């Protein structure tokens, strides 16, 4: 006869394996980052969709996906009042210059902060510094569970780490 501690241990192992599977496939799915060329952003140049697409790719937008119920993952980047809608298709950020209808989250930056991001040698450090000094802001528009199910943990962790 099998003892209770052995059964409990086996049960815990199964739960651990299932938890790891759910975490990897739902909350932080593996995605292959596409290499996008960093577009140049001159001092007097307006921020365009190509700039937002590059930034979105660098912060992990290639990992976002529809929720299990089919609700599309979409976030908004606003630079000096100009809104860009961002989603991902087949692991590639897709950006359009318009406000998202119902974004999951909204990232807001001044033109100066966005320029600093685009010209940064250490993107993670620059993002974290701008976030902690309120140079950029993140407004969460949907619940944490929704964001987690759509793969946003990678995006959030890249900005606030």
N, C-alpha and C positions, 0 to 999 in steps of 0.2 A: 504494500500500500504506500502511496506517495504522501509525504508529510505536508502539513499546512504551510510551513515556510517555503518549501520547494514550489508549491502551487502559487503562493503569493509572489515569489520571485519571478516565476514564469509570466504571471499576469502583469507585473510591473515592466518586464522586458518588452512584452507585446505592446503595452501602452506607450512606452518610450519610442519604440520603432514607429508606431502609428503617428505619434506626435511629431516626430522628425519628418515623416512623409508629408503630413499636412503642412508643416511649416515650409518645407522646400517647395511643394507644389502650389500652395495657395498664397501664403504670406510673403515669401521671398523666392519666387520662381527663378530658376536659372534662365538667363537670357544672354544672348551673345551680343555684346556691344558692337555696333557698327562704327567704323572709323569715319568720322566726318571731319573734313578740313575746317579749321577754325577760320571763319570769315573775318576779314579786317574790319575794324570799326573806327573810322576817322573821327577826329574831334568834332567836326561840324556835321557829321553824317547821322541820319536818323537810324534808330534801331529797326531792323527789318525781321521778317520771318526767318531768314537764314541764320541770323544771330541767335534768335530764340531757339531754333531747332538744334543748333550746336550746343547751347547751354543745357537744354532739356536732355539731350543725349548724354552729356557729361555727368549730369546729376542722377541718371538712372531711369529716365523715362522709358527706355527700351524694356524695362521690366514691368511696366503697368499693363493691365489687361482688363477685360470685362469681368464683372462679378459673376459668381456662379448663376445668378438669375438673369444674366445677359446685359445688365446695365453697363454701358460703355464707360471707360475711365477717361475723364477729361479734366484738365486743370487749366488755369488761366495765369498768364504772366502779363502784368501791367507795368509799362515803363513810361513815366511822365504822362499818364492818362491814356496811352495807346494800349489797347488790350489785344492779346494774342491767345487764341485757343489752341491747346496742345493735347494731342492724343497719340497713341502709338498703333501702328499697323505692321504686323510681322516683325516686331522688334525695332522699328524705325520711327522716330518721332515725326509726327505730321502736324504742321503749324499753319494756322490761317490767321490773318489779321482781322479778327473780330472778337467780340466778347463771347465767352462761352455761355450757353443758355442756362446750364445748371452745373457749374464746376464743382469738382470734389474739393479742391483747394485753390487758393489764389496767392500768387507770389507777386509782391509789389516792390518796385525799385525805382529810384531816381535815375535819370540819364547818367549822372556822374557815377553812381554805384554800379550801374550796368557796364559802363565803360571800364571801370576798375576790374570787374569780373572778366570781361572779354580780354583784357590785357594782362591778366594775372599769370604769373609763372607757377603759382601753387594755388589751384582753384579751390581745393578743400579748405585751406587756411584762409583764403580771402572770403569765401562764403561764410565760414564760421565767424570771422571777425565782423563782417557786415551784419550778420544776423544778431550777434550779441550786442552790437552798438546801434541797432535799429536802422541800419543802412538799407536793409531789405526786411520785409515782413512777410509772414505766412499766415493767411487766414484760413482756418479749417472750416469748410462749408458743409461737410458731411460727417457722420459719426465715425469714430475710430475703427469700429468693426468693419464698416463699409470700405474705409481706406485700406485697411489691412487685407481684406479680401480682394482688392483690386491691385495689390502689389506696391502700394505707395511707401511702405516702410523703407525701401531702398532710397527713394527720393528724399524723404524726410531726414533719414540718417546721414545722407551726404551733405545736407545743408547745416544741420545743427550739431554735428559731431564735434 
